[in-house]
Amino acid sequence: MGASAIASAETGSHGASADFGHALAQRERRFAAALLAPAFLALLATTTFPLIFLVWTSTFRMNLAMPFMNGFVGFENYRVLLTDERFWSSLLISLVYTGATVALQVAIGLALALLVMDMKRGQGWFRLVAILPVVLSPAVVGMIWRTFMLAPDFGIVDFLAINAGLGSQNWLGDPTLAMVSVIAIHTWQWTPFAFMVLLASLASLPEDIYEAARLDRATAWQRFRRITLPLLRPAIVMVVIMRTMVALTAFAAIFTVTAGGPGTATEILNLYAYRKSFTELSIGYGAALAVALLFVTIIISGVLFVLRRAK
């Protein structure tokens, strides 16, 4: 009887402890939910609701210049979009712009990171100077390049071109040069981001692997191709994903420098949606263009995430 009583008491004690632990876990979950609720509601209000409203608006013919024709049209805006040559042109420009800028940022950023890793002194100053373009507003960057760098005759780039024997160029008036210019501007501003991420990744690589490779008489190129690149692959893919999503939705710098011109030579899809909505006042069709850009961004990002997980 004594042993049975002791066992019953221990069982009751364990049950009480389990109930107390369960109640404590519930209180902690409720407290965590209370802390999360304001941020979650703010996220819904600033992202989810506007996104739903954008999709809803894209199903209407909403033209402020001809309000008498407004009304629900379903998928008509998307049907028109698929036959819109300007849409396909702006989409192609967006893809070229994104591909070129991201490739240049990763290549130049990796080259700078490798260079700085070999520096014995001055790494801190180099990092400080390199990060300055990122903290500038894209609109400010666009004004700087348009006014001081690419201005004909007295701009810095034109001055260098003249002294190199290439003559003065209309950097923002020629369609090809304008595209090259906006790619260069975006690359100049955002390469430091890739540089800083890749530099941090390089600094975290194990040194013993390189020592073993040197003992095996591996050349610098072999060490880079067989050790550095494979180990940096996750960081490189993440930089590509982040910079791709930003480049696809670029707006301020291009709008400030060329406004999509000359003609539509630098009119990316984001800028075309803006023009359609706020210049031509076709809000419904502009919303459909924005939704199309959203789908393109999601698809490309999804493909890149799949590549990131692939071995």
N, C-alpha and C positions, 0 to 999 in steps of 0.2 A: 504493500500500500504506500509506503514511503517513497519508493522508487517511482511508482505511478504518479504520485502527486508532484514529484519533482519534474518528471517528464511533461506533465500537463502544464506546469508553471512555465517551463522553458518554451513549450509550444506557444503558449499565450504571449510570452514576451517577444518571441520572434514574430508572431502575427501583428502585435502592436507596433513593432519596429517597421514592419513592411508597410502597414497602413500609414504610419507617420511619414515614411519615405515617399510613398505614393502621393500623399497630400502635399508634401513639400515640393515634389516635382511638378505637380499641377499648379501650385502657386508661382513657381519659377517660370513656367510656360506662359501663364497669364501675364506676369510682369514683363516678360520678353515681348509678348504680343502688344502690350500697352506701349512699350517703348518703340516698337516697330510701326505701330499704326499711323502716327503722324507722317513719317517718311513715306510709307506706302500710299497714304491718301494723297500726299503731295505729288508722288510719282504718277498716280492715276490722273490727277488733275492736269499735270503738265505734259504728259506724254500719251497715255492711253486714250483719254477723251479727245484731244486734238487729232489723234490718228484716226479714230472712229469717225469723227466729224469730217475729216479730209476725205475718207472713202465715201461717206454719205454724200458730200458735196460733188464728188466726181460723177455721181449718177444723175445729176441735174444739168440742164442747159441754163446757165446762170451768166448772162452777159449784161453788164451794167450799162452798156451803150444801147442795148435793145431789150429793155426789161419786159416788154410786152410778149416776147418770145420765150420767156423763162418757164421752166417746168421740168417735171421728172421725165427723164429719157432712158433710164436704165443703163445699159452697156453701150449706148450709142456713142458716147465720147471715146470709148475704147476702140470701137469699130473705126471711127474716124482716125484715131491715133495710129492704127496699124497701116493706114493708107497715106499717112502724112510723111512726105519726103523730108520735111524739115526735122521731124522727130527722129527719123533714122539717121539723118546727118548729124544731129546734135548727140545722139547716142554713140555714134562712131567716134566723134570728137572726144566725148567723155572717156571712152575706152582707151583711145590713143593717149590722151592727156594723163589718165591714171596709170596706164602701163609704163609710160616713159618716166613719169616723175617717181613712181615707186621703185623702178629698176635703178634709176640714177641715185636715189637716196640710199638704197641698200648698198650699192657698189661703192659710192663715195664714202658713206658712213663707215663701212667695214675697212676701207683703205685708211681712213683717218684714225680709226681705232687701233689698227695694227701699227700705224706710225707712232701714235702717242704711247702705246705700250712699250716701245723701244726707247722712249725718251727718258733720260736719266734725271733731267731737271726741267722744270717749267710745266709739268703736267697740269697743275692746278690752274695756272694762268691760261693755258690753252683751253681747258674745259670752260672756264668762265667766259672767255671771248667767244667760243664756239656756240654757247647756249644763248647768246644775246638775240639772234634772229627769231628764236622760238617765242620769246616773251613779247615780241611786237605784235600789234594787231595786224591781220592780213590787209585791212584797208590802208593802214599806215605804210606797210611794206609796198603795196601797190602804188601809192603816191610817191614814195621815195624813188622807186624804179622808174616810174613814168616821168618824173620831174628831173631827177639828177642823173640817172643812169642811162636811160634810153632816148632822151631828147635828142633830136637831130642837131648836128654840128657842135653843140657844146656839152652834150651828155658824155659821161665817162666812158661808156661802152663805145660810143661813136668816135670819141677821141682816140681810143686805143685802136679801133678799126682803121681810122685814117692813118695813124702812125705805122700800122702794120702793112700799109699799102692796099688795103681793101676798099678804101674810099668811104664816104658817108653813106649810111644805109637808113632806109625808112623802117625802123625796127617795128613800129606798131602800125604802119600803113600797108605793108606787104603781107598778104595772107600767110605765107610760109614763115616769114620772119616773126610775125606776130605770134604764131603758134609756138615757135621755138622760144620766144621771149617769155610767154606765160609759163611754159614748162620750166624754164630756167629760174624764174621767180619763185615758183612753188618749191623747186628743188633746193634753192638757196635757203629758203626759210625753214624747211622741215628736215633737211639732212642732219642738223645737229641732234634731233630726236633719235634718229637711227644710230648716230654716232655714240650717243650717251648710253643707249641700251646695249649696243654691241660691245662697247668698251667695258661696261660692268660685267657682261658675260665673259669676255676674254679674261678679265682679272680673276674670275672665279674658276677658271680651268685648272686642273691639277698639273703642277709642274713636273711631277715624276714621270708622266707619260712622255713629255718632251725630252727629258733627260735620257729615258730609255731609247727614244728614237734617235737621239744624237749618238748614243753609244752604238746603235746599229748603223750609223753613218747615213742616215736619211738626210736628203737635201732639204733646204728651206721650203721648196715647192712641194715636196712629198709630205713634209710635216703639215703644211697648210692644207693640202688637198685631203690627206688621209686622217688627220687628227683635228685640226682647227675647225674646218667646215662641218664635219659630222657632229662635233660637240656643240657648235653654234647653231645647228639647224633649228632647234626649238625657238631660240631667240630670233633668228632671221625670219622664220615663218610668222611669229607673232608681230614683228615689226611690219611685215608685208600686209598682214590682215588689218592692223590698225591704220596704217597709212593708206591702204586701198579704200577703206570706208570713209576716211576723211577726204581723200582726193576726189572720190565720186560725188561728194556733196560740196565741193569747193564752190565758192561764189564771190566773196568780197574782193579778193585780189584781182581776179579776172574782170569783175565789174568795174573796179577802179581804174585798171590799166587800159583795157580795150573795150569794155562794155559789150563784149561778144564780137566785136568787129576785127578787121574791116569786113563789113557785110555780116556774114555768119561764120567767119573763118575760125573764131575761137568761142563760138556759142555752145557751151556744154549744155547737157540736158537740164541741169539745175537752173541755169540762166534762161534757157528757153521757157521753162515753166514760169519763171518770174516775169518775163516779158509778156507772156500770154495772159497772165493773171492781172498784172498791174499796169501794163502799158496798153495792151489791146482790150483789157477789162473783161476777158472771157474767163471768169472765175471757175466755172465748171470744168472746162477743158484744161485749164491750168492745174486744177486739182488732179485730173486724170493723169497728166504728165508727171506730177509729183508722186502719185501712186506707182506709176510705171518705174520711176527712178528708185522708189523704195523696193520694189520687187527685184530690180536688177542688183541693187546693193545686197539684198538678202541672199540671192542666188550665188553671187560671187563670194560673199562671206562664207556661205555654207560650203562651197567647194574648197575654199582655203582652209576651213576648219577640218574638213575631211582629210585634206593633204597633211595637215598638222598631226593628225592622229595616226596617219599611215606610217608604217615602218620603212 
